[in-house]
């Protein structure tokens, strides 16, 4: 199962719709409490985190990393400090929003198969 924490409904809908179309199981984990519940009740292969969630994003990344889950974080290409903070928090992969959007089907397929 892939978990995702999107900063807005547009990204959440895009991730869920793409995952459903590909037959990949994906569920939201918008808060640390939701992430903890999902980690406890499902085998999780990846966590996708929108860095526009601010400090909460870094908390989610660190928790996912501590749980041994592959963490992919994405954010605006101009927010270099934010992208570096995600790396520092333990994100396995960090990419710009454009790269994430462009590669979403391939990312979900690959992460869903792990």
Secondary structure, DSSP 8 states (H G I E B T S, - for coil): -EEEE-SSHHHHHHHHHHHHHHT--EEE--SHHHHHHHHHHS---EEEEEGGGTHHHHHHHHHHHHTT-EEEEEE-TT-HHHHHHHHHHT-SEEEEHHHHHHHHHHHHHHHHH-
